[in-house]
Amino acid sequence: MIIDKLEDKKNKKNKYTPTGPLMRRIIKNYVRPHLRTIFVAVFFMILAAAMTGGLAKLMEPIIDEVFSAKDKAKLVPVAAAVFFAFAIRGGATYAHTVLMNKVGQAVIAKVQKEMFSHLMNMDLAFFHKTTSGHLITRMVSDVTVMRGAVTDSITGIAKSALTLVILLGVMFYQDWRLTIASVFVFPLAAFFVAKIGKKLRRVSTHMQEEMGEFSSLLNQNFQAVRYIRAYDLEQQEKNRINKVIDKLYRLYCKAVRVSALATPMSEILSGIAIVTIIIYGGIQVVEGTTTPGKLFSFITAFLLAYEPMKRLAKMNTVLQTGLAAAERVFDVIDKKPSIVDKKNAKELMLKKAPTVSFDKVSFTYPTAEEDKCALKNISFKIPAGKTVALVGASGSGKTTIINLLLRFYDIEHGNIKISDNNIKNIKLKSLYNNIAIVSQDVTIFNDSVLDNIRASCLHASDEDVKNAAKAALAHDFIQELPDGYNTKLGEQGLKLSGGQRQRIAIARAMLKNAPLLLLDEATSALDNNSEQIVQKALNKLQHGRTTLIVAHRLSTIKNADIIYVMEAGEIIEIGNHEELLKINGIYAKLYGKG
């Protein structure tokens, strides 16, 4: 087992997508729609690069005709030419910078939309295995870093390469022999940059992974701050966070050390090249085979070419960091959900309350050990329009049945049917449209009361929402809120009590008016007074529907038509409340404890 884990870790460490395929994917899927804008930006890049080359060439007349020949008449025209070269280069740089950043932001928006849309279609098992902190990091941090691979690197590489080519042209024009003698630095610099880039890619990947861990820990701590205070865990959590921060600090320092290596290497190589130019060119000037202006123009062109060469080295750093982030983003986008509609899946059309049946169903959670079955060959039926309750200790399989009925997971053996329709043959959206659920953990959005209730039926009118709230016994407390139905409820409904949140959830179910109702521990977290109010609302909600209840509080399911008592993934007792009390078995003991 340990060897396997080490091998997996080794494989993960060595598994990097090459730069070429990643860049082709980014360009094909995200950059191609903006080619027209990019071509315009490239035009301005060429213009800016041409002006840089022009500045180098202008050094020749400045030295030979103005300074050496002392020709006053040419001073103003040459100075004006220099000014216009700078002005045009500045305007062109502004234009291509704005255009390419527009492309970059469009790419970010498209990737984030695609990623979020994809995540919303992923299986529940995926979210159980992946923390929200890691997903948020990939959605926000990684995608933003990825922008560097699209705009900063593409813009920088294109502009620097164009400038380099034009300046090399100026150098060849002035002295091709001296050019050949001096440009040996470029391939050597490219070799070192490539080596540094590979190392930086690995460091960047580890850094982004640690950033995901950091986000996840922060999310956990902010959500659990009450418990951290109550159990005096502040120092423990500080230590955990500090360890991650220290690791991020070390990785950032390592990334800086690796990326900065390009600078001394470039400086040393360029220094050798400059010495070569000064010695060789100086001899030519002394011997009269070239003019001081030509040599000065050549040196200017080389020094100006040295800057884009350094920028190319830096752009490789940006590129490799961006591609490391892109690899993590695509890792999420490329994950395929295992639970999807079959090719010939059909709509579930229910005109009345349905019958639900489980036939010899067995199931083990993907993350559980093979011998720990959540359900073992279970068979039971919920008659149309009846209320069925599942009771049992924690871990007996009650919530698993709801998860399977909602097809959050697919079963290994057996069949689950709604009105004789196997749920595997039903379109997922159609399945969800026919089911309403009220659970213990109510999700309240940071939105108005109206929109929170309307979440179950987006086309419902305000009047429909208010009628649903009245049926859920929520209308009165909603009217007492500061802005009534327009009151923003805050993150997770912090402005509401537990009972009020439950009644919002019941109002949603009322508004949806689905024929199949699932109640998952809907009153377990409420006090007695809140429970009585919520129970009245639930009784209204159950009327005319097929209802499946999961409950710890047995007082809430006394009126159920059938009660199934579960233990270790199996049904061990069946009957109504009175029948199960007479048996004096597990149910009676649970009821006595309640």
NORGINOR-V528025 format. One record per helix or strand. SS is the DSSP state (@ for helix, = for strand). FROM is the first residue (numbers start at 1). TO is the last residue. If there is no record, write none. Layout:
ss=<SS & SS>
from=<FROM & FROM>
to=<TO & TO>
//
This chain:
ss=<@ & @ & @ & @ & @ & @ & @ & @ & @ & @ & = & = & = & = & @ & = & = & @ & = & @ & = & = & @ & @ & @ & @ & = & @ & @ & = & @ & = & @ & = & = & @ & @>
from=<2 & 19 & 73 & 124 & 132 & 176 & 184 & 225 & 234 & 292 & 346 & 356 & 375 & 387 & 398 & 413 & 421 & 423 & 426 & 428 & 435 & 448 & 449 & 462 & 475 & 484 & 488 & 491 & 498 & 516 & 528 & 546 & 554 & 562 & 570 & 577 & 586>
to=<14 & 68 & 120 & 129 & 174 & 182 & 223 & 230 & 287 & 333 & 346 & 363 & 382 & 392 & 405 & 418 & 422 & 425 & 426 & 433 & 439 & 448 & 456 & 471 & 479 & 486 & 488 & 493 & 512 & 520 & 542 & 550 & 557 & 567 & 575 & 583 & 593>
//
